Structures are given as C-alpha cells and as structure tokens.
Amino acid sequence: MILNRLHSLVFIAAAILFSGVTARPQFSGAHGLTKRESAAPELELRTNAARMAAGLGPSKPKRMFDATRSFVLTRQIEEARTYPSGVPQTNYRIRINRADGGQWSGNKKMYVAKSYSSSNRFDGTTSDNSNQHLKVTVGTTSGLTSLTMTNGPSGAYPYLGFARENTNSLTTGYASGSGWYNSLTSTKATSLGAGPSNVGNSMSPGYKYSESTIWSVEGGGQLKAKWVNGAGQTAQDTTVYYSYEWDTLVQTRKTSGLPYHFVKVNLYLV
C-alpha cells in the first residue's frame, strides 16, 4: 500500500517537472542573436535617463568638436596640398630655405623679416618670434599674383615686390649698367605684365622701378618670383638669393660669376 503511494508521488512529481520544461519558451541561437541586434539601435537612441530606467547603463560619451584639433588638421592639409585652385585668404609668413638643403646658423629657420634692413629693403631673420616675421595674404594661384603685406613697415607701399635702378632687361649674363639683380622691397601695385614701373616703392629714388604682380604659388606652397622685362613681354623665371653681406634678398637671372655671399634659396608660404 505504502509502496503504491510512493510510486504515485514519484509519477506526479515527474509529470510536473516535465510539463515545466516543455512550457518553457525555446529560442534558437540565431533567433536570440537577431532579437538583440534589432533592439540595439533602439537602445542607442534612448536618453541616459531612459536607459537607466530600463536597467541599462549610460551611453558611452561621444567626442565633442575640437576646434583646435580641426584647425591644426586643416593647416596641415593646406601645407601638404599642391594648391591647384588657390590659397585661402589668410596671413602667411615666408620661410627662406637654403636650396642646397643646408641649415642656417644655429640650425635656425629663416623668415622674411617685417622690418627693412639698409636702403629700405627686406632682410631675413632667424628669430623664433613670429611677430618679427613679415605676413602676407595671397589672392589666387591661377597665374601671377601679388602679395599684400598685413604688418609691413610702410602703409604707403602695401605690396611685396622687387625694385631695380633702371628699366633695362634683367638678363642671364652681366652687362655694364644693366642692373643684373633686383632687391626685395615694398611697392605700390603694378599691373600684370606692365614691366618695371615708376609707381613708387620704399627704395625710390635710387631703385625707383618696381613690379608687384610677379609671384606664383607652386606645389607645396613654394613661392616663386618672376620678372617682366618690358610691357607685353613674357614673365621670366628668376632665382632668389640671400645676401648675408647686403642683408637682403635679391632676384636675378644671372647664372654664373655671382658674389661669394650669395646663397641660393627657395621661398615657402607657411
């Protein structure tokens, strides 16, 4: 009798346990994964208050806009690109690099100085103080353009250009009285292709013929200076040198017999 009752109790317990297992909802692994993936975007869109009310943690902090980082990246891109369509309207300094890849004294960088040296022409400076560097704006790089100084020494002559003593042609050789080089100075504007013009510059009257619309911006921001020998003539390529005895930058087309104190340089907008 007792044995029969025990068998009955065991049978009832087994039936209850089996019914609980079969009633439990079954999910395949794929089905469960699908449900989680579809719910994830909804959870991400909730506010932190809604997430915490649902028993979830707060969302991960999002990176805010960093103006300084954005500016630095923009400048790096601008300096690396080849300027196909134009230079942004902003202030640039002009760095003077030795063409032979050498270093200036003390491994310093050299820039066009904002102040005149002797005879009201521009010198280079190795000062680390950017306030001592000349700053210019560039309008375009589609052909020849002018450089407007924003902190130059003379408001009367706002453009950076070259000046010479006469209107003779700047030649590749030396001819007595021809004036085989031009000096970097500040000047009033001269028209594109006008040739040497007596418009007024900081070296007048000794070097009273100047040109301002002679600059071109090449790949990597390299700045090159041209020269137009006469009205209507083609702009000629020139080479720029730094003279450490004359304390100035000069342009010339002469290719040999240059003074010992001439150091060939390349100019860059930075």
C-alpha contacts under 8 A as a table, 3 or more apart, distances in Angstrom:
res1	aa1	res2	aa2	distance
1	M	4	N	5.15
1	M	5	R	6.41
2	I	5	R	5.13
2	I	6	L	6.33
3	L	6	L	5.13
3	L	7	H	6.33
4	N	7	H	5.12
4	N	8	S	6.29
5	R	8	S	5.00
5	R	9	L	6.27
6	L	9	L	5.12
6	L	10	V	6.20
7	H	10	V	5.21
7	H	11	F	6.17
8	S	11	F	5.12
8	S	12	I	6.22
9	L	12	I	5.13
9	L	13	A	6.18
10	V	13	A	5.19
10	V	14	A	6.16
11	F	14	A	5.19
11	F	15	A	6.21
12	I	15	A	5.10
12	I	16	I	6.30
13	A	16	I	5.20
13	A	17	L	6.22
14	A	17	L	5.14
14	A	18	F	6.12
15	A	18	F	5.16
15	A	19	S	6.17
16	I	19	S	5.24
16	I	20	G	6.33
17	L	20	G	5.26
17	L	21	V	6.45
18	F	21	V	5.24
18	F	22	T	6.30
19	S	22	T	5.22
19	S	23	A	6.06
20	G	23	A	5.21
20	G	24	R	6.39
21	V	24	R	5.43
22	T	25	P	7.86
27	F	31	H	6.16
27	F	32	G	6.19
28	S	31	H	5.18
28	S	32	G	6.29
29	G	32	G	5.27
29	G	33	L	6.28
30	A	33	L	5.18
30	A	34	T	6.20
31	H	34	T	5.16
31	H	35	K	6.36
32	G	35	K	5.24
32	G	36	R	6.45
33	L	36	R	5.19
33	L	37	E	6.27
34	T	37	E	5.23
34	T	38	S	6.26
35	K	38	S	5.36
35	K	39	A	6.30
36	R	39	A	5.22
36	R	40	A	6.19
37	E	40	A	5.26
37	E	41	P	7.67
38	S	41	P	6.71
38	S	42	E	7.74
39	A	42	E	5.40
39	A	43	L	6.41
40	A	43	L	5.17
40	A	44	E	6.27
41	P	44	E	5.06
41	P	45	L	6.30
42	E	45	L	5.26
42	E	46	R	6.63
43	L	46	R	5.35
43	L	51	R	7.10
44	E	59	S	7.12
46	R	49	A	7.96
46	R	50	A	5.87
46	R	51	R	6.07
47	T	50	A	5.21
47	T	51	R	6.19
47	T	59	S	7.99
48	N	51	R	4.98
48	N	52	M	6.11
48	N	57	G	7.63
48	N	58	P	4.97
48	N	59	S	6.27
49	A	52	M	5.27
49	A	53	A	6.18
49	A	58	P	7.86
50	A	53	A	5.06
50	A	54	A	6.27
51	R	54	A	5.14
51	R	55	G	6.46
51	R	56	L	4.95
51	R	57	G	6.37
51	R	58	P	6.37
51	R	59	S	7.99
52	M	55	G	4.93
52	M	56	L	4.87
52	M	57	G	5.73
52	M	58	P	6.59
53	A	56	L	7.24
66	D	69	R	5.40
66	D	70	S	6.15
67	A	70	S	5.04
67	A	71	F	6.10
68	T	71	F	5.16
68	T	72	V	6.26
69	R	72	V	5.19
69	R	73	L	6.20
70	S	73	L	5.25
70	S	74	T	6.11
71	F	74	T	5.04
71	F	75	R	6.21
72	V	75	R	5.21
72	V	76	Q	6.19
73	L	76	Q	5.07
73	L	77	I	6.19
74	T	77	I	5.15
74	T	78	E	6.14
75	R	78	E	4.97
75	R	79	E	6.08
76	Q	79	E	5.21
76	Q	80	A	6.17
77	I	80	A	5.13
77	I	81	R	6.03
78	E	81	R	5.43
78	E	83	Y	7.73
79	E	220	G	6.10
79	E	221	G	6.50
79	E	270	V	7.10
80	A	220	G	5.63
81	R	219	G	7.17
81	R	220	G	5.82
81	R	221	G	7.92
82	T	218	E	6.94
82	T	219	G	4.12
82	T	220	G	4.94
82	T	221	G	6.82
83	Y	86	G	5.57
83	Y	87	V	6.30
83	Y	141	T	7.33
83	Y	217	V	7.58
83	Y	218	E	7.13
83	Y	219	G	6.26
83	Y	220	G	7.10
83	Y	221	G	6.91
84	P	141	T	7.64
85	S	140	T	7.49
85	S	141	T	6.43
85	S	142	S	6.53
86	G	139	G	7.49
86	G	140	T	4.74
86	G	141	T	4.76
86	G	142	S	6.73
87	V	138	V	6.41
87	V	139	G	6.91
87	V	140	T	5.92
87	V	141	T	6.57
88	P	138	V	7.53
88	P	139	G	7.79
89	Q	137	T	6.18
89	Q	138	V	6.40
89	Q	139	G	6.56
90	T	136	V	7.92
90	T	137	T	5.66
90	T	138	V	7.56
91	N	135	K	5.68
91	N	136	V	5.31
91	N	137	T	5.11
91	N	150	T	7.50
92	Y	135	K	5.23
92	Y	136	V	5.24
92	Y	137	T	6.23
92	Y	269	L	5.78
92	Y	270	V	5.51
93	R	111	Y	7.11
93	R	112	V	7.47
93	R	133	H	6.45
93	R	134	L	5.89
93	R	135	K	4.76
93	R	136	V	6.45
93	R	269	L	5.78
93	R	270	V	5.33
94	I	111	Y	5.54
94	I	112	V	5.69
94	I	133	H	7.87
94	I	134	L	7.13
94	I	135	K	7.32
94	I	267	L	6.31
94	I	268	Y	5.48
94	I	269	L	4.89
94	I	270	V	6.19
95	R	109	K	7.41
95	R	110	M	5.87
95	R	111	Y	4.31
95	R	112	V	6.57
95	R	267	L	5.69
95	R	268	Y	5.16
95	R	269	L	6.43
95	R	270	V	6.66
96	I	109	K	7.50
96	I	110	M	5.24
96	I	111	Y	5.29
96	I	112	V	6.94
96	I	124	G	7.57
96	I	265	V	6.35
96	I	266	N	5.97
96	I	267	L	4.94
96	I	268	Y	6.72
97	N	101	G	7.32
97	N	109	K	7.67
97	N	110	M	7.05
97	N	265	V	5.45
97	N	266	N	5.22
97	N	267	L	6.29
97	N	268	Y	7.76
98	R	101	G	5.43
98	R	102	G	5.78
98	R	103	Q	6.93
98	R	104	W	7.79
98	R	263	V	7.14
98	R	264	K	6.23
98	R	265	V	4.47
98	R	266	N	6.31
99	A	102	G	7.53
99	A	264	K	5.58
99	A	265	V	4.62
99	A	266	N	5.66
100	D	264	K	7.63
100	D	265	V	7.93
103	Q	106	G	7.87
103	Q	107	N	5.34
103	Q	108	K	7.05
103	Q	109	K	7.78
104	W	107	N	5.33
104	W	108	K	5.59
104	W	109	K	6.72
104	W	110	M	7.29
105	S	108	K	6.23
108	K	126	T	5.83
109	K	126	T	5.58
109	K	127	S	7.99
109	K	128	D	7.93
110	M	124	G	6.13
110	M	125	T	5.35
110	M	126	T	4.44
110	M	127	S	7.50
111	Y	124	G	5.42
111	Y	125	T	5.41
111	Y	126	T	6.46
111	Y	133	H	6.14
111	Y	134	L	7.69
112	V	122	F	6.95
112	V	123	D	6.10
112	V	124	G	4.50
112	V	125	T	6.21
112	V	133	H	5.94
112	V	134	L	5.75
113	A	116	Y	7.48
113	A	122	F	6.51
113	A	123	D	5.70
113	A	124	G	5.15
113	A	125	T	5.36
113	A	132	Q	5.98
113	A	133	H	4.64
113	A	134	L	5.18
114	K	122	F	7.46
114	K	132	Q	5.83
114	K	133	H	5.06
114	K	134	L	3.90
114	K	135	K	7.38
114	K	151	N	6.83
114	K	152	G	5.61
114	K	153	P	6.62
115	S	122	F	6.65
115	S	123	D	7.62
115	S	132	Q	7.76
115	S	134	L	7.68
115	S	152	G	7.04
115	S	153	P	5.79
116	Y	119	S	7.69
116	Y	120	N	4.99
116	Y	121	R	5.11
116	Y	122	F	4.83
116	Y	123	D	6.53
116	Y	153	P	7.21
117	S	120	N	5.89
117	S	121	R	5.66
117	S	122	F	5.77
117	S	123	D	5.72
117	S	247	D	6.47
117	S	248	T	7.13
118	S	121	R	6.40
118	S	246	W	8.00
118	S	247	D	7.40
119	S	203	M	6.37
120	N	185	T	6.94
120	N	202	S	5.76
120	N	203	M	5.62
121	R	183	S	6.66
121	R	184	L	5.76
121	R	185	T	4.63
121	R	186	S	7.50
121	R	202	S	7.37
121	R	203	M	6.91
121	R	248	T	6.48
122	F	184	L	5.67
122	F	185	T	5.64
122	F	247	D	7.74
122	F	248	T	5.43
122	F	249	L	6.71
123	D	247	D	5.28
123	D	248	T	4.19
123	D	249	L	6.27
124	G	242	Y	7.87
124	G	247	D	7.34
124	G	248	T	6.75
124	G	249	L	7.53
125	T	132	Q	7.80
125	T	133	H	7.44
127	S	130	S	7.52
127	S	132	Q	7.01
129	N	132	Q	5.73
129	N	133	H	7.46
130	S	133	H	5.19
131	N	134	L	7.91
134	L	149	M	7.24
134	L	150	T	7.88
134	L	151	N	6.35
134	L	152	G	6.44
135	K	149	M	5.82
135	K	150	T	5.72
135	K	151	N	6.01
135	K	152	G	7.48
136	V	147	L	5.87
136	V	148	T	5.25
136	V	149	M	4.34
136	V	150	T	5.62
136	V	151	N	7.79
137	T	147	L	5.76
137	T	148	T	5.29
137	T	149	M	6.58
137	T	150	T	7.26
138	V	141	T	7.88
138	V	145	T	7.46
138	V	146	S	6.73
138	V	147	L	5.32
138	V	148	T	6.82
139	G	145	T	6.88
139	G	146	S	7.22
139	G	147	L	7.53
140	T	143	G	7.72
140	T	145	T	6.41
141	T	144	L	6.88
141	T	145	T	6.78
141	T	216	S	6.15
141	T	217	V	5.51
141	T	218	E	7.87
142	S	145	T	7.90
143	G	216	S	6.32
144	L	192	L	7.49
144	L	213	T	6.09
144	L	214	I	5.53
144	L	215	W	5.27
144	L	216	S	5.09
145	T	192	L	7.93
145	T	212	S	7.97
145	T	213	T	4.91
145	T	214	I	6.07
145	T	215	W	5.24
145	T	216	S	6.26
146	S	159	Y	6.94
146	S	160	L	7.34
146	S	212	S	5.65
146	S	213	T	4.47
146	S	214	I	6.49
146	S	215	W	5.95
147	L	159	Y	5.71
147	L	160	L	5.57
147	L	161	G	7.87
147	L	212	S	7.51
147	L	213	T	7.84
147	L	215	W	7.43
148	T	158	P	5.90
148	T	159	Y	4.72
148	T	160	L	6.43
149	M	152	G	5.35
149	M	158	P	5.61
149	M	159	Y	5.82
149	M	160	L	6.59
150	T	158	P	7.82
152	G	155	G	7.08
152	G	158	P	7.02
154	S	157	Y	5.53
154	S	158	P	6.61
154	S	186	S	7.50
154	S	202	S	7.86
155	G	158	P	5.47
156	A	187	T	7.98
156	A	188	K	7.31
157	Y	186	S	5.37
157	Y	187	T	4.42
157	Y	188	K	4.77
157	Y	200	G	7.59
157	Y	201	N	6.07
157	Y	202	S	6.91
158	P	186	S	6.37
158	P	187	T	6.27
158	P	188	K	6.22
158	P	189	A	7.95
159	Y	186	S	5.44
159	Y	187	T	5.21
159	Y	188	K	5.93
159	Y	189	A	6.42
159	Y	212	S	6.30
160	L	184	L	7.37
160	L	185	T	6.07
160	L	186	S	4.74
160	L	187	T	6.25
160	L	212	S	6.23
161	G	184	L	5.85
161	G	185	T	5.58
161	G	186	S	5.79
161	G	187	T	6.20
161	G	210	S	6.87
161	G	211	E	5.68
161	G	212	S	4.50
161	G	213	T	7.65
161	G	214	I	7.45
162	F	182	N	5.70
162	F	183	S	5.21
162	F	184	L	4.52
162	F	185	T	5.53
162	F	186	S	7.51
162	F	187	T	7.91
162	F	210	S	5.58
162	F	211	E	5.87
162	F	212	S	6.98
162	F	250	V	7.89
162	F	251	Q	7.77
163	A	182	N	5.35
163	A	183	S	5.42
163	A	184	L	6.65
163	A	185	T	6.60
163	A	196	P	7.99
163	A	201	N	7.59
163	A	203	M	7.34
163	A	207	Y	5.74
163	A	208	K	6.62
163	A	209	Y	5.45
163	A	210	S	4.08
163	A	211	E	6.68
164	R	167	T	7.65
164	R	179	G	6.99
164	R	181	Y	7.23
164	R	182	N	4.95
164	R	183	S	6.66
164	R	207	Y	4.66
164	R	208	K	6.51
164	R	209	Y	5.39
164	R	210	S	6.32
165	E	179	G	6.75
165	E	206	G	5.97
165	E	207	Y	4.00
165	E	208	K	6.02
165	E	209	Y	6.26
166	N	178	S	7.62
166	N	179	G	7.05
166	N	207	Y	7.18
166	N	208	K	7.47
166	N	209	Y	6.25
167	T	196	P	6.00
167	T	209	Y	6.82
167	T	229	N	7.57
167	T	230	G	7.87
168	N	178	S	5.51
168	N	179	G	7.10
168	N	229	N	7.30
169	S	178	S	6.80
169	S	179	G	7.99
169	S	229	N	5.00
169	S	230	G	7.52
170	L	178	S	7.20
170	L	179	G	6.91
170	L	180	W	5.66
170	L	181	Y	6.98
170	L	227	W	7.85
170	L	229	N	6.36
170	L	252	T	7.03
170	L	253	R	6.52
171	T	174	Y	7.10
171	T	180	W	6.44
171	T	252	T	7.83
171	T	253	R	5.67
171	T	254	K	6.43
172	T	180	W	7.93
172	T	252	T	7.70
172	T	253	R	4.53
172	T	254	K	4.02
172	T	255	T	6.09
173	G	180	W	7.57
173	G	253	R	7.48
173	G	254	K	5.09
173	G	255	T	6.99
173	G	256	S	7.63
174	Y	178	S	7.39
174	Y	180	W	6.23
174	Y	254	K	7.04
175	A	178	S	5.42
175	A	179	G	7.82
175	A	180	W	7.56
176	S	179	G	7.67
179	G	182	N	7.57
180	W	252	T	6.23
180	W	253	R	7.39
180	W	254	K	6.84
181	Y	250	V	6.28
181	Y	251	Q	5.58
181	Y	252	T	4.59
181	Y	253	R	7.55
181	Y	254	K	7.98
182	N	250	V	5.39
182	N	251	Q	5.29
182	N	252	T	6.56
183	S	248	T	7.14
183	S	249	L	6.17
183	S	250	V	4.57
183	S	251	Q	6.64
184	L	248	T	7.02
184	L	249	L	5.62
184	L	250	V	5.89
184	L	251	Q	7.74
185	T	201	N	7.33
185	T	202	S	6.53
185	T	203	M	7.15
186	S	201	N	5.78
186	S	202	S	5.71
187	T	199	V	7.67
187	T	200	G	6.14
187	T	201	N	4.02
187	T	202	S	6.34
187	T	210	S	6.84
187	T	211	E	7.53
187	T	212	S	6.84
188	K	199	V	6.11
188	K	200	G	5.96
188	K	201	N	6.15
188	K	212	S	7.37
189	A	199	V	7.45
189	A	211	E	7.41
189	A	212	S	5.72
189	A	213	T	7.41
190	T	194	A	6.80
190	T	197	S	6.79
190	T	199	V	7.21
190	T	210	S	7.72
190	T	211	E	5.60
190	T	212	S	5.46
190	T	213	T	6.27
191	S	194	A	5.32
191	S	212	S	7.77
191	S	213	T	6.49
192	L	213	T	5.48
192	L	214	I	7.59
193	G	213	T	7.79
193	G	228	V	6.29
193	G	230	G	7.75
193	G	231	A	5.81
193	G	232	G	5.81
193	G	233	Q	6.88
193	G	234	T	7.51
193	G	235	A	7.25
194	A	197	S	7.15
194	A	228	V	7.31
194	A	230	G	6.73
194	A	231	A	4.50
194	A	232	G	6.70
195	G	211	E	6.73
195	G	227	W	7.57
195	G	228	V	4.82
195	G	229	N	5.52
195	G	230	G	4.39
195	G	231	A	4.79
195	G	232	G	7.69
195	G	233	Q	7.81
196	P	209	Y	5.10
196	P	210	S	5.13
196	P	211	E	5.64
196	P	228	V	7.16
196	P	229	N	6.88
196	P	230	G	6.72
197	S	208	K	7.86
197	S	209	Y	4.94
197	S	210	S	5.41
197	S	211	E	6.50
198	N	208	K	5.70
198	N	209	Y	4.80
198	N	210	S	6.59
199	V	208	K	7.82
199	V	209	Y	7.38
199	V	210	S	7.37
200	G	204	S	6.48
200	G	208	K	6.41
200	G	209	Y	7.62
200	G	210	S	7.65
201	N	204	S	5.61
201	N	208	K	6.51
201	N	209	Y	7.89
201	N	210	S	6.95
203	M	206	G	6.21
203	M	207	Y	5.31
203	M	208	K	6.42
204	S	207	Y	5.14
204	S	208	K	4.36
204	S	209	Y	7.95
205	P	208	K	4.88
207	Y	210	S	7.74
211	E	214	I	6.68
211	E	227	W	7.61
212	S	215	W	7.67
214	I	225	A	5.76
214	I	226	K	4.99
214	I	227	W	6.08
214	I	228	V	7.80
214	I	235	A	7.76
215	W	223	L	6.86
215	W	224	K	5.76
215	W	225	A	4.80
215	W	226	K	6.16
216	S	223	L	5.90
216	S	224	K	5.30
216	S	225	A	6.55
216	S	226	K	7.69
217	V	221	G	5.82
217	V	222	Q	5.65
217	V	223	L	4.78
217	V	224	K	6.38
218	E	221	G	5.67
218	E	222	Q	5.00
218	E	223	L	6.26
218	E	224	K	7.32
219	G	222	Q	6.02
220	G	268	Y	7.98
221	G	268	Y	5.61
221	G	269	L	5.36
221	G	270	V	7.54
222	Q	266	N	7.35
222	Q	267	L	5.85
222	Q	268	Y	4.37
222	Q	269	L	6.38
223	L	266	N	7.53
223	L	267	L	5.17
223	L	268	Y	5.24
223	L	269	L	6.57
224	K	238	T	7.98
224	K	266	N	7.82
224	K	267	L	6.91
225	A	237	D	7.08
225	A	238	T	6.32
225	A	239	T	7.62
225	A	240	V	7.63
225	A	251	Q	7.63
226	K	235	A	5.80
226	K	236	Q	5.39
226	K	237	D	4.98
226	K	238	T	5.65
227	W	235	A	5.25
227	W	236	Q	5.17
227	W	237	D	6.78
227	W	238	T	6.99
228	V	231	A	7.23
228	V	233	Q	6.23
228	V	234	T	6.25
228	V	235	A	4.46
228	V	236	Q	6.07
229	N	233	Q	6.61
229	N	234	T	7.94
229	N	235	A	7.39
229	N	236	Q	7.72
230	G	233	Q	5.53
237	D	253	R	7.40
238	T	251	Q	6.06
238	T	252	T	5.49
238	T	253	R	5.08
239	T	251	Q	5.46
239	T	252	T	5.52
239	T	253	R	6.20
239	T	264	K	7.43
239	T	265	V	7.96
240	V	249	L	6.78
240	V	250	V	5.60
240	V	251	Q	4.38
240	V	252	T	6.58
240	V	264	K	6.18
240	V	265	V	5.88
240	V	266	N	6.98
241	Y	249	L	5.67
241	Y	250	V	5.40
241	Y	251	Q	6.31
241	Y	252	T	7.99
241	Y	262	F	5.71
241	Y	263	V	5.20
241	Y	264	K	4.39
241	Y	265	V	5.41
242	Y	247	D	7.59
242	Y	248	T	6.07
242	Y	249	L	4.57
242	Y	250	V	6.50
242	Y	261	H	8.00
242	Y	262	F	5.65
242	Y	263	V	5.10
242	Y	264	K	6.42
242	Y	265	V	6.60
243	S	246	W	5.31
243	S	247	D	5.67
243	S	248	T	5.62
243	S	249	L	6.18
243	S	250	V	7.48
243	S	261	H	5.46
243	S	262	F	4.70
243	S	263	V	6.35
244	Y	247	D	5.05
244	Y	248	T	7.12
244	Y	261	H	5.94
244	Y	262	F	7.12
245	E	261	H	6.23
254	K	257	G	7.97
254	K	258	L	7.53
255	T	258	L	7.45
258	L	262	F	6.85
259	P	262	F	5.68
